[in-house]
Amino acid sequence: MYKRNQLEEAILRSEGHDPAGEVQDIRIRMKRLLDSDRKRAVVVESLFDQAYAFYSAAAPGTGQEVWFTSYEVLALWVGLKLLASGYPQGRVVTVLRHHRKALEREHERITSSDLLPLFGRSGFLDKRATDEHRERLVQEGRLVERIDDMVFLAIEAVPDVGISTRVINDDSDPRPANICRGGKELMHFMEVEGFMKRPVLVVELTNAAHQLTHWLARIEPTRRGRP
């Protein structure tokens, strides 16, 4: 579990920003997404609001520390991408709440995968790789380079279009068709949406998950009361 300062700094570093630099606008967008998620009630009977998008539970109360899972850090990173693409805050929260369970499973699958073959092409785990080389690859998001090793979140680019309900049943745990493993699934989803004349917004998740995991392991939590 991670503190708020670790969440913010990991996201900033994964985007190539110096956390000590002029990044107040990004911090404000993070806060607004977190606040929007917290203010909206979780309703078990709802199709879209069965869980928070960026939190594991309701607010613990005044004076209590709020902790985030590594998945929730990735979810907030995705939320920022959707926000930057024109999605309103409420719609971002709706999409990420609706897909939380499936995205959480994909995050677990991504981060528990054998890294050696995945990072083989980039040379990240090569014994000859320098710290400078590894740092550059992390900053550039070039850890996994084969599209077949990537996972994509593909959603309708127009925010007011309904959320896709199609599923993929190729294993014991069906997942939404817009959570695409590899290029073939992504192209199939885009072809179907294209046939219906709907533009698609795509966010690649695999490199971001590994980037954020890398930074989270290296950022120290701040003590309560420190900025």
C-alpha positions as CSV (number, residue, x, y, z in Angstrom):
1,M,0.0,0.0,0.0
2,Y,1.2,3.5,-0.7
3,K,0.7,7.0,0.6
4,R,-0.6,10.0,-1.3
5,N,2.9,11.5,-1.9
6,Q,4.1,8.2,-3.4
7,L,1.0,8.0,-5.7
8,E,1.5,11.6,-6.9
9,E,5.3,11.4,-7.4
10,A,5.2,8.0,-9.2
11,I,2.6,9.4,-11.7
12,L,4.6,12.5,-12.2
13,R,7.9,10.6,-12.7
14,S,6.3,8.2,-15.1
15,E,5.2,11.2,-17.2
16,G,8.8,12.5,-17.2
17,H,8.1,15.4,-14.7
18,D,10.3,16.5,-11.9
19,P,8.0,16.4,-8.8
20,A,9.8,19.5,-7.5
21,G,9.1,21.4,-10.7
22,E,6.1,23.3,-12.0
23,V,3.5,20.5,-11.8
24,Q,0.8,22.1,-9.7
25,D,-1.7,21.8,-12.6
26,I,-1.3,18.0,-12.7
27,R,-1.6,17.8,-8.9
28,I,-4.8,19.8,-9.1
29,R,-6.2,17.4,-11.8
30,M,-5.3,14.4,-9.6
31,K,-7.0,16.0,-6.5
32,R,-10.2,16.8,-8.5
33,L,-10.4,13.2,-9.8
34,L,-9.9,11.8,-6.3
35,D,-12.4,14.2,-4.8
36,S,-15.0,13.4,-7.5
37,D,-14.7,9.7,-6.8
38,R,-14.9,10.2,-3.0
39,K,-18.0,12.5,-3.2
40,R,-20.0,10.0,-5.3
41,A,-21.7,7.3,-3.4
42,V,-21.0,3.6,-4.0
43,V,-24.2,1.7,-4.7
44,V,-24.0,-2.1,-4.7
45,E,-27.1,-2.4,-6.9
46,S,-25.8,0.0,-9.5
47,L,-24.3,-1.2,-12.8
48,F,-21.6,1.4,-12.7
49,D,-21.0,2.4,-9.1
50,Q,-20.3,-0.8,-7.3
51,A,-16.9,0.3,-6.2
52,Y,-14.7,3.4,-6.0
53,A,-12.5,4.1,-9.0
54,F,-9.4,5.1,-7.0
55,Y,-10.0,4.0,-3.4
56,S,-10.3,0.6,-1.7
57,A,-12.9,1.7,0.9
58,A,-14.9,4.7,2.2
59,A,-13.0,7.6,3.8
60,P,-11.5,6.4,7.1
61,G,-12.3,9.6,9.0
62,T,-10.6,12.8,10.0
63,G,-7.0,12.4,11.0
64,Q,-6.7,8.9,9.5
65,E,-4.2,8.0,6.8
66,V,-5.5,7.1,3.3
67,W,-3.6,4.3,1.5
68,F,-3.6,3.3,-2.1
69,T,-2.9,0.0,-3.9
70,S,-0.6,-0.1,-6.8
71,Y,-3.6,-0.7,-9.1
72,E,-5.3,2.5,-7.8
73,V,-2.1,4.4,-8.8
74,L,-2.5,3.0,-12.3
75,A,-6.2,3.8,-12.3
76,L,-5.5,7.5,-11.4
77,W,-2.9,7.6,-14.2
78,V,-5.5,6.3,-16.7
79,G,-8.0,8.8,-15.3
80,L,-5.6,11.6,-16.1
81,K,-5.2,10.3,-19.6
82,L,-8.9,10.3,-20.2
83,L,-9.3,13.7,-18.6
84,A,-6.6,15.1,-21.0
85,S,-8.5,13.5,-23.9
86,G,-11.7,15.5,-23.2
87,Y,-13.6,13.2,-20.8
88,P,-15.3,15.1,-18.0
89,Q,-14.4,14.1,-14.4
90,G,-17.7,12.4,-13.7
91,R,-17.5,10.3,-16.8
92,V,-13.9,9.3,-16.0
93,V,-15.0,8.1,-12.6
94,T,-18.0,6.2,-14.1
95,V,-15.8,4.4,-16.7
96,L,-13.1,3.4,-14.2
97,R,-15.6,2.3,-11.6
98,H,-17.4,0.2,-14.1
99,H,-14.2,-1.5,-15.3
100,R,-12.5,-1.7,-11.9
101,K,-12.7,-5.5,-11.3
102,A,-11.5,-6.4,-14.9
103,L,-8.7,-3.8,-14.9
104,E,-7.6,-4.9,-11.4
105,R,-7.3,-8.4,-12.7
106,E,-5.3,-7.2,-15.7
107,H,-3.0,-5.2,-13.5
108,E,-2.3,-8.2,-11.4
109,R,-1.6,-10.3,-14.5
110,I,0.7,-7.7,-15.9
111,T,2.8,-7.1,-12.8
112,S,3.1,-10.8,-11.9
113,S,4.3,-11.8,-15.4
114,D,7.9,-13.0,-16.0
115,L,9.8,-9.8,-16.9
116,L,12.8,-11.4,-18.6
117,P,11.1,-12.2,-21.9
118,L,9.0,-9.1,-21.8
119,F,11.9,-6.8,-21.2
120,G,14.2,-8.7,-23.5
121,R,14.0,-6.5,-26.5
122,S,14.6,-3.2,-24.6
123,G,17.6,-4.7,-22.7
124,F,16.4,-3.4,-19.4
125,L,17.4,-6.6,-17.5
126,D,20.6,-7.1,-19.5
127,K,23.7,-7.3,-17.3
128,R,25.4,-4.8,-19.6
129,A,22.6,-2.2,-19.1
130,T,23.6,0.8,-17.1
131,D,21.5,2.6,-14.5
132,E,21.3,5.5,-16.9
133,H,20.1,3.3,-19.7
134,R,17.4,1.7,-17.4
135,E,16.3,5.1,-16.1
136,R,15.8,6.4,-19.7
137,L,13.8,3.4,-20.7
138,V,11.5,3.8,-17.6
139,Q,11.0,7.5,-18.3
140,E,10.3,6.8,-22.0
141,G,7.9,3.9,-21.3
142,R,9.9,1.6,-23.5
143,L,10.0,-1.5,-21.2
144,V,7.7,-3.7,-23.2
145,E,8.0,-3.2,-27.0
146,R,6.0,-6.1,-28.6
147,I,2.4,-5.1,-29.2
148,D,1.4,-8.7,-28.5
149,D,2.7,-8.3,-24.9
150,M,0.7,-5.2,-24.3
151,V,-2.8,-4.6,-22.8
152,F,-5.0,-1.8,-24.0
153,L,-8.0,0.0,-22.6
154,A,-10.1,1.0,-25.7
155,I,-13.2,3.1,-25.1
156,E,-15.4,5.3,-27.2
157,A,-13.8,8.7,-27.8
158,V,-17.1,10.5,-27.4
159,P,-17.9,10.6,-23.7
160,D,-21.7,10.5,-24.0
161,V,-21.7,7.1,-25.9
162,G,-22.7,4.2,-23.7
163,I,-20.0,1.9,-22.3
164,S,-19.4,-1.3,-24.3
165,T,-21.0,-4.5,-22.9
166,R,-19.3,-7.0,-25.2
167,V,-17.1,-9.6,-23.5
168,I,-14.3,-12.0,-24.4
169,N,-14.8,-15.5,-23.3
170,D,-11.5,-17.1,-24.1
171,D,-10.8,-18.2,-20.5
172,S,-12.5,-19.0,-17.3
173,D,-12.8,-15.4,-16.4
174,P,-14.6,-13.4,-19.1
175,R,-13.5,-9.7,-19.5
176,P,-14.9,-6.7,-21.3
177,A,-14.0,-6.7,-25.0
178,N,-12.5,-3.2,-24.7
179,I,-9.7,-4.5,-22.4
180,C,-7.6,-5.9,-25.2
181,R,-4.6,-8.2,-24.9
182,G,-2.4,-7.6,-27.9
183,G,-2.8,-6.1,-31.3
184,K,-5.3,-8.6,-32.7
185,E,-7.9,-8.0,-30.0
186,L,-7.4,-4.2,-30.2
187,M,-7.8,-4.2,-34.0
188,H,-11.0,-6.3,-33.7
189,F,-12.5,-3.9,-31.2
190,M,-11.6,-0.9,-33.4
191,E,-13.0,-2.6,-36.5
192,V,-16.4,-3.2,-34.8
193,E,-16.5,0.4,-33.4
194,G,-15.4,1.7,-36.8
195,F,-18.2,-0.1,-38.5
196,M,-20.6,1.7,-36.2
197,K,-18.8,5.0,-37.0
198,R,-17.6,5.5,-33.5
199,P,-14.1,6.9,-32.8
200,V,-12.0,5.0,-30.3
201,L,-9.6,6.2,-27.6
202,V,-6.8,3.8,-26.7
203,V,-4.7,3.8,-23.5
204,E,-1.8,1.3,-23.4
205,L,-1.5,-0.1,-19.8
206,T,1.4,-2.5,-19.7
207,N,4.3,-0.1,-19.8
208,A,2.5,2.3,-17.5
209,A,1.9,-0.5,-14.9
210,H,5.6,-1.4,-15.0
211,Q,6.7,2.3,-14.9
212,L,4.6,3.0,-11.9
213,T,5.7,-0.2,-10.1
214,H,9.3,0.9,-10.7
215,W,8.8,4.3,-9.2
216,L,6.6,3.2,-6.3
217,A,9.4,0.9,-5.1
218,R,11.8,3.8,-5.0
219,I,9.8,6.6,-3.5
220,E,9.8,6.9,0.3
221,P,6.5,7.7,2.1
222,T,6.4,11.1,3.8
223,R,5.6,11.3,7.5
224,R,2.2,12.7,8.3
225,G,2.2,16.5,8.6
226,R,5.0,17.0,6.1
227,P,4.2,18.6,2.7
